[in-house]
Amino acid sequence: MWQKIKPYVVSVLIALGVGGLAAFITSGNMDLYDNIVKPPLAPPSWLFPVAWTILYVLMGVGSAIIYTMRCQANPALRSGALRIYALNLIVNFFWSIIFFNLRAFLFAFIWIMLLWFIIILMILSFKKVNKTAAYLQVPYLLWVTFAAYLNLMIYILN
């Protein structure tokens, strides 16, 4: 039983670890969100950790599905999808540092658009290996689309 769930547990912990480390590094600057002019539809600050936790779990489960498709999928497609996923985690990690620690709102917007593009690539590459893994990333794409709107509007308003 453990051998079947181990890739899922490890993958979710990696994704949550990336998000948790970014949150830890930016924790001293999180009050920024409460002290800036926000656009319409801006959610309360408590919603972000809840949403991101769910999204990191979905990312981890999706990547574990891809990882465990060793025998059924083309190895090149599988490894390519996992490389794009890793790139996604790296780009995702740095956005909050750029936004909260550096307060470089325009650069953060450009960075989040890079992340958005990588998420689309990730979904497309996941879909070639396993459709369920790809569909699990759709809420992430939607949230980052919304976050890009917030980021751009915060840049404009501040």
Sequence and secondary structure as in RCSB ss.txt:
>XXXX:A:sequence
MWQKIKPYVVSVLIALGVGGLAAFITSGNMDLYDNIVKPPLAPPSWLFPVAWTILYVLMGVGSAIIYTMRCQANP
ALRSGALRIYALNLIVNFFWSIIFFNLRAFLFAFIWIMLLWFIIILMILSFKKVNKTAAYLQVPYLLWVTFAAYL
NLMIYILN
>XXXX:A:secstr
 HHHHHHHHHHHHHHHHHHHHHHHHHGGGGGGGGGS   TT   TTHHHHHHHHHHHHHHHHHHHHHT TTTS H
HHHHHHHHHHHHHHHHHHHHHIIIIIS  HHHHHHHHHHHHHHHHHHHHHHHHH HHHHHTTHHHHHHHHHHHHH
HHHHHHH 
